[in-house]
């Protein structure tokens, strides 16, 4: 089963927009009420069995069961009688708000942290329509239950053979989007290693450097608009909360953040397609960028959004039939890609000059070549037969191999798994 998600811009009129906002607030109230039941049940079980706590006492009888997902979903019809406004929201949309809460609760149970929080005013920004009898999307409109047809910018057509399974309505700043999930009953095999390999090294000084010598400067979208954002946020802090002027200024700040996010994501997609045009196998480091984002270059790391870029590259490679893999990041900048010798360098040294073999190149390009070499070693497993990839022969630091057609996961721990 192949699932794709396409996002389109929609343009609801004033009445439809107000109705969607009211539905979000009603779903937020149902979400918070269900979370309050869970917190009350947890608080009633915190005190010791043989004594009463001075802070917590049994506020629920001991025989009351945990308010699970099925129980809270079954309580919705009774809640609609007590609160008639809940009946304005489509029943399945209201149920999805409860299911969203319990997904967060299950995630908290697995991790042991991240207890679900109450949604404040304006924090519930999406509605999920999980089921449709007919195809709700036409060339000009998308039809939603109880709200009618909303104009849509179908900038790319829905692929033939795909069925609309669910639609999520999103609100970002004062823009509205429809995120449509499409499904098709086909199985797509994962791309196999083939063709020209490329190693990609990303950093703060250069956004990316490939093993072929391509260098891309960091665009710094946030830093360019930081002064404008600072001015808008200063004006927002002086407005009275919940006033009309406060809401107008809040939308200006949100629109600027939305612009930064869109331009950054557009740049990431263009660079990902550029990498796929340049080669057939793309290798990147398996770094955890959340750790480096807490350092002295945290603002620049978050501005570049390396984690998002790696996810987009992986998706674009899968979509275009290119092979993608992550390799060990330890010592990629301290090793010579030509002879494999160790060459210690500080961050201030931007040129790789090997004293053993005399190989000289840019530091980031050398790191990209090391990533490429490690990626080829990774997919070249012992005991497998197949066609030899001619373009991968005679690469510096690579031994002659017999098979590069099957990929195996590397045994051992990466930096992510060593937490």
Secondary structure, DSSP 8 states (H G I E B T S, - for coil): -EEEEEEEEEE--HHHHHHHHHHHHHHHHHHHHHHHHHHHHHHHT-S-TTS--SS----S-TT-----HHHHHHTHHHHHHHSGGGGGS-HHHHHHHHHHHHHHHHHHHHHS--------TT---EEEE---SS--B-SSEEEETTTEEEEEE-SS---TT-EEEEEEEEEETTEEEEEEEEEES---------S-EEEEEE-SSEEEEETTS-EEE---HHHHTHHHHHHHHHHHHTS-TTSHHHHHHHHHHHHHHHHHHHHHHHHHHHHHHHHHHH-SEEEEE---HHHHTTSTTHHHHHHHTHHHHHHHHHHHHHHTT-EEEEE--TTTTSB-TTT--B----TT--EEE-TTT--EEEHHHHHHHHHHHHHHHHH--TT------GGGTT-TT----S--S------S--TTTT-
